[in-house]
Amino acid sequence: CIPAGWLWGSHGFLYKMGAIDIAGSAGVHLNGGAAALVCAWMVGPRIGRYDEGRSSLPLGNPTNAILGMFMLWWGWFGFNCGSTYGMSGNLWKYSARTAVTTLQASIAAGLVGMIYSWLGNHRLEVSDCVNSVLGG
């Protein structure tokens, strides 16, 4: 993967500029997201999926959805902070900054999801909130 070489290879220009990629956010996720966007554009919409309107699929069990959200969210703290390669030396600063960023992003996305849900449906939908927190 060429972008990964830019970041992680000692020959890469981003590596030489001092770029720090926590948890593969640029080398893996940005590259994968761009590829997914291009593929979705090339494939196009699912024919017949929205023939009866744009209603979302029904949520099976809100309690399980919220429990699963918190399990994933808690795991991301360990993964994201652990991706700084330890707590020794000055690495604890990266780990702490990563924890705060993870928390702030999920809170902000959850609030935006609740506002979106309220403005669109005049009620709070659990699926909108869960998807927003996980997307943040």
Sequence and secondary structure as in RCSB ss.txt:
>XXXX:A:sequence
CIPAGWLWGSHGFLYKMGAIDIAGSAGVHLNGGAAALVCAWMVGPRIGRYDEGRSSLPLGNPTNAILGMFMLWWG
WFGFNCGSTYGMSGNLWKYSARTAVTTLQASIAAGLVGMIYSWLGNHRLEVSDCVNSVLGG
>XXXX:A:secstr
 HHHHHHHSTT HHHHTT   GGGIIIIIIHHHHHHHHHHHHH   TTTTTT S     S HHHHHHHHHHHHHH
HHHHHHHTT  SSTTHHHHHHHHHHHHHHHHHHHHHHHHHHHHHHHSS  HHHHHHHHHH 
